[in-house]
Structures are given as C-alpha cells and as structure tokens.
Amino acid sequence: MLPVPFVVAAEVGAALVLLYQGLALWLAREMPALDPTPAAAGTDPAASVSVVIAARDEEADLPSALDALLAQDLPGLEIVVVEGGSRDRTREVIDARSPRVRRIDEPPLPPGWVGKNWACWVGARATHGDWLLFLDADVRLAPSAVRSMLAWATAERASLTSIAPRVEMASFWERVVLPFYVQMVLTYFRAPHVNRDRSRTAMMNGQCWLVRREEYRALGGHEAVRGVVLEDVAIARRFRAAGRRIRIAWAPELAVTRMYRDRHEMFEGILKNAHGTSFSAARQAGFVAALVGLFWLPLGVLPVGLGLGNLPLIVTGAVLEVALFGKHAVFTHALGVRAAYGLLFPVAVGFYVVIALTSLRRGLRRGSVTWKGRAYVLDR
C-alpha cells in the first residue's frame, strides 16, 4: 500500500502535466491564420517592398525561393540576395536570375557578428523599399504572399509582421521530431499572445517577416542584435519594449518550407537555436528536467500502478497516457503528417534531451555554436 502523500503528489503532478498538454492545444487553436488577400482588396500603391535573403550554401533551396519571388503579384518588388561566401553553386543560382535579382557579395564578417545578422544588415542597407521583407532561402511563397502580408500589416497598423509557413516533412525523423518542435515553440513563446498589444510576449518567425524600414532603422535593426543567434526573438523583444505593434500568424496557404534535409542538419539546426551564444547551465538542466517531467515520467505512472495494484495510480496513469498520445497524434495530424507519427513522441523527446545534454556539455567545456561552416564562441 502506497503512502497517501505519494498518491496525492502523483495526482497533483498528473494535473500539472494535463494542464500543460491542454495549454498546447489551446494555443494552437488560438493561433490566427492568414489567408491569401483577394486581389480586389489591394494594397497601398505607393508602398514599396524590398526582399532581403541571406544565402550561404543554399544551392538546393534558393532556386525555388527566387522563382516564387519572381512570380509575386506585387509590382515593383526589389529582390536582393546577400551571398555569404558559399562553397556550392549559390552564386550561379542568383546570377541566373539577374537583373531582377541583385546579388551582393557579403563583406568580411566583423568580430562579434553572427553571419546571418551581418548579411541581413548589409542587404537592408543596400535596398530602397518602404518595407523590408526578410526571407530565408528555404521558404517558397505563394504568388499573393507578399501582397497579403503587406495588406495585413497595413490593416493592423503593425510595425512588424511575420508568418509561420507550412513545414514539409519528408523523412522519418522530420515527421517524428518537427511536430514536437512546433509544439515547443508554440507553448514556450505563447505565440498567439504576441498579437495582444498589451502582452509582454514577443517573438516572430525569422524565416519570413515584414517590417517598416523607418522603424527597423530607428530600433537598430540587425546591428542591435549582431551577436545573437535567435535574432528574430531579440528583434521582436526590442519592438515590444518600444511599444511597437507586432503581429504573427500561421499561413500554410501563403508559404511552405522544408527546414532540414537530414537528421544531422536538423540536430545541429535545433541545437543552434536551443543553445544560442549565451550559455546557461541552469537553463539547459531545467530544460532536460522539464522534458523528462512533462513527457517521460507520466508514461511510467500506469506501469507502476499496475505493478502495485493501486487503483488511483492505474486510473491516473491511463488518463495520462490517453491524453499524451492523443494530444500528440492530433497535433501531428494538424500539421499534415500521419497521426501515427505523433504516437512516437517519446522518441522526439529523447531527441531533444540529447540536444539539451549536448548543449550542456559544449557549454561547460567552453565550446562553440557551429552553423553553415562558421563557429561562434559561447558567452558564459
């Protein structure tokens, strides 16, 4: 017979776990969706948009991204690609679409700058539009995407808007890990709350975001966050602190991306975002504890209850398992992946535990963050 305090603690823990799972579903339901704006709605004919892409070793993805930009129904679109010393055919891809696409060779990376931030800053200063659209090379836009974002930003009187594209998931590991990744981002940043002007929540999706040039410059742009790996969150926080209006929406009909091509690239990419250049051992240890406590430990309640013949634990464990597996199956299905992959969420949790432990080990050994062939020294 288990002590009553132990059973009570298990029940309280189960309630917290269920609350967290419900929060993820509620936030997903609250996330606004941006649909293509009808052509009749139009935009301000005097407004001009400049697109800036930072491209380093993007031969595989860049052609589709540029062709999609060239097919936009917004006239006068300026397209600039900052080529960052690629080791593949990225330069040829850009030049093949000249003169509508302009290539800028990235100057040498100054000390203290992250490569993407430097490229975006260089590109922004070389453009002339009233609005700046920063786009990742692996994002493909629908023909009405830029016009729809501009119309939305104008209607909302927003200084900064961003959209979350539909994520293509082709491989086994993508289908297992990325739905969990989307859920983590959604719940950690409480993404829908960004659209509340009085909320202190601030984030955006660095893959695709539109900003008024004058406000980008007034708040320091990428120069103000030059050494930050998660520059999109840092910039959004600067805008929020300055009282500017931010908007974010899910836009599966306007944009699509395939974030990672293989398991190694996915591991290093998520590790880069989880770690950043500002290391905290306590934060990474807390991340591991949260993963284990919210997703792994609850799965042990039912076996323990069955082994001990304790009815309250059996009931609690059964409820937890139905809630956990059901929630992840529904969430995965909503992202366009077979629900069966959601049942493998314990594997995705293990993937993240390994990422967090790798981050912890690198930080304690004064390692570096590596991405696109560049290493950035960790700031302890």
C-alpha positions, 0 to 999 in steps of 0.5 A: 500500500502506497503512502497517501502523500505519494498518491496525492503528489502523483495526482497533483503532478498528473494535473500539472502535466494535463494542464500543460498538454491542454495549454498546447492545444489551446494555443494552437487553436488560438493561433490566427491564420492568414489567408491569401488577400483577394486581389480586389482588396489591394494594397497601398500603391505607393508602398514599396517592398524590398526582399532581403535573403541571406544565402550561404550554401543554399544551392538546393533551396534558393532556386525555388525561393527566387522563382516564387519571388519572381512570380509575386503579384506585387509590382515593383518588388526589389529582390536582393540576395546577400551571398555569404561566401558559399562553397556550392553553386549559390552564386550561379543560382542568383546570377541566373536570375539577374537583373531582377535579382541583385546579388551582393557579395557579403563583406568580411564578417566583423568580430562579434557578428553572427553571419546571418545578422551581418548579411541581413544588415548589409542587404537592408542597407543596400535596398530602397523599399518602404518595407523590408521583407526578410526571407530565408532561402528555404521558404517558397511563397505563394504568388499573393504572399507578399501582397497579403502580408503587406495588406495585413500589416497595413490593416493592423497598423503593425510595425512588424509582421511575420508568418509561420509557413507550412513545414514539409516533412519528408523523412522519418525523423522530420515527421517524428521530431518537427511536430514536437518542435512546433509544439515547443515553440508554440507553448514556450513563446505563447505565440498567439499572445504576441498579437495582444498589444498589451502582452509582454510576449514577443517573438516572430518567425525569422524565416519570413517577416515584414517590417517598416524600414523607418522603424527597423532603422530607428530600433537598430535593426540587425546591428542591435542584435549582431551577436545573437543567434535567435535574432528574430526573438531579440528583434521582436523583444526590442519592438515590444519594449518600444511599444511597437505593434507586432503581429504573427500568424500561421499561413500554410496557404501563403508559404511552405518550407522544408527546414532540414534535409537530414537528421544531422542538419536538423540536430545541429539546426535545433541545437543552434537555436536551443543553445544560442551564444549565451550559455546557461547551465541552469537553463539547459538542466531545467530544460532536460528536467522539464522534458523528462517531467512533462513527457517521460515520467507520466508514461511510467505512472500506469506501469507502476500502478499496475505493478502495485495494484493501486487503483488511483495510480492505474486510473491516473496513469491511463488518463495520462497516457490517453491524453499524451498520445492523443494530444500528440497524434492530433497535433501531428495530424494538424500539421499534415503528417500521419497521426501515427507519427505523433504516437512516437513522441517519446522518441522526439523527446529523447531527441531533444534531451540529447540536444539539451545534454549536448548543449550542456556539455559544449557549454561547460567545456567552453565550446562553440555554436557551429552553423553553415561552416562558421563557429561562434564562441559561447558567452558564459 
